[in-house]
Structures are given as C-alpha cells and as structure tokens.
Amino acid sequence: MKFNKVQQANINVHTELIVKGHYQSSVHKSERNKKKLKNYFKQFKKNNFIHLDSGCGDGFIFECIPKNFSSFGVDITEAMLAECKTKFPNVTLKKSVVENLPFENEFFDISTSFSFLDHLNNRNKYYLESFRTLKKDGIFFSGLIPNYSFYEAFLLKKLFNESLLPKDIIHNELQKAFYDGDHYLNKFNINKNELNLCEPGKSQELGINPYKEIKLLEEVGFKNIKIEFDWIVGENYINDKSLIKKIYKASDICCSAFKYFNIYARK
C-alpha cells in the first residue's frame, strides 16, 4: 500500500507514540470524553448495529460503544492495530486509508471517528467514502475536531486583552495551539516537522471551520447535519458552573471559546 506524505507522517508519529506508551495516556481519552460518548451511543438499541470507526487507533471508541454493536475499525498504523486487537479481540480490524474504504456500499449503520479529522489532507474523500458505505438513514459522527474559531482568536490574541482565565493558562493554550511541535520534540523526541505534517487540519489550516464542513457534507449528500461545540478553553479552571452552562447555551455566538466541535449527520 502506497501512502502520501501526510499519511506516512501519521504512521511514523503514531508508531512512535504507541510503541513508547505515550498514546495510551492521551488526553482525548479522558473520563469526561468517555462518559459523553457512552451517553451518545446508548441511544442506538438495534441488535447487531454495524459500526465502523475510522482512524481507530488503539480502540478508544470501542470502550464507549454498547455491547449490541458489531464493530469494524480501520487505521493505517500497524502498531495501533496490533494494540487495538489485543484490547478488543472481537473487533474486525483492517489496515486501510479512509479515502478508499475496503467495504461494500451501504454496509454500516453508523460511521464514527474521534480526534481524527485534522489528520486528513482530503476530508472530502473521507466524507464520500463514509456516505457510500453507510446504509440509508445511517449515522455519521466525528468528534474532537480542532475548532478554527478558537485558533483564530488566539492568533489575534483576543484572549490576552481580557479573560476569565489566568494568563499562565492562556500562555499554555498558546503553546499547545502554535508550538505543539516543540513540546513533542522535547518530551517524546518526535520530529516537529513530521508532527505538523501529520496534522494538516491543525498545523496548516489552524483548525477546521465547522461551517465549511457543513457545506462539504451537504454536497456529498448528508442531511440533518448538526454542529456541537465542545470544551471551553480552561473549562476545568472556571469555578462558576452556571457560567459554563451559559457559554455552552450561547455557543453559536461565542464559538471561539471552544477548542473543539463535533459533527452529527445522517445519510
């Protein structure tokens, strides 16, 4: 199988992370995210619900799905698939790019991905393949997508003027947003250029624009598309829980406060 530069960078970076044990403790696997995903998936009660997770990694999504799911996973990193197979032996795993899924038309009831979209250099092909392999009225979900509005706000330094958060929190967020490569080089000895290459949706686009993704999904044929903004910057440092609820309620007009967003759609 031949890979492009972005795909090969993903293989190199994620092999290094999984082999050295760093990926297993990734922050996207938080109990908070796990609980939220479990609450979402539990609505699907149909027996033998056929499920695909794209870019499955070591199988985090499979920790969150109901027992009635019959799951498949695809990834391009062999070390990830090996780890996933050890943890979830009942999941059918395939080494594949998501731009050319090895499944027949209208095969799945639900297609998912998590902390994944920003690793693709052609999201439209992924959407086309997800649409093709979903059954009529099938569900598409993609979560923990870096939010362009958040990165734009930091780039313009809007949050430096006045913020609910201490300046050291803002500084840390800026470091993670724009100097993540230095962190990975110093902590994990991973080439920062390769890290940037493997995350084009973050490093090159500075986050993904949710409204542009809606257009792409509509053009592919998806319907009932919903965007949900997720995780206020420094949310765990804000003591006023009523304020957090108000920000979530007004997420459409203060979307730059959120680091991520999730996509929900149907075929």
Secondary structure as GFF3:
##gff-version 3
##sequence-region A 1 267
A	DSSP	alpha_helix	5	19	.	.	.	ID=ss1
A	DSSP	three_ten_helix	23	25	.	.	.	ID=ss2
A	DSSP	three_ten_helix	27	29	.	.	.	ID=ss3
A	DSSP	alpha_helix	31	41	.	.	.	ID=ss4
A	DSSP	beta_strand	49	54	.	.	.	ID=ss5
A	DSSP	three_ten_helix	60	63	.	.	.	ID=ss6
A	DSSP	beta_strand	69	75	.	.	.	ID=ss7
A	DSSP	alpha_helix	78	87	.	.	.	ID=ss8
A	DSSP	beta_strand	92	95	.	.	.	ID=ss9
A	DSSP	three_ten_helix	98	100	.	.	.	ID=ss10
A	DSSP	beta_strand	108	114	.	.	.	ID=ss11
A	DSSP	three_ten_helix	117	119	.	.	.	ID=ss12
A	DSSP	alpha_helix	123	133	.	.	.	ID=ss13
A	DSSP	beta_strand	134	146	.	.	.	ID=ss14
A	DSSP	alpha_helix	148	155	.	.	.	ID=ss15
A	DSSP	alpha_helix	158	161	.	.	.	ID=ss16
A	DSSP	alpha_helix	167	178	.	.	.	ID=ss17
A	DSSP	alpha_helix	180	188	.	.	.	ID=ss18
A	DSSP	alpha_helix	192	198	.	.	.	ID=ss19
A	DSSP	alpha_helix	200	203	.	.	.	ID=ss20
A	DSSP	alpha_helix	210	220	.	.	.	ID=ss21
A	DSSP	beta_strand	223	232	.	.	.	ID=ss22
A	DSSP	three_ten_helix	235	237	.	.	.	ID=ss23
A	DSSP	alpha_helix	241	249	.	.	.	ID=ss24
A	DSSP	three_ten_helix	255	257	.	.	.	ID=ss25
A	DSSP	beta_strand	258	266	.	.	.	ID=ss26
###
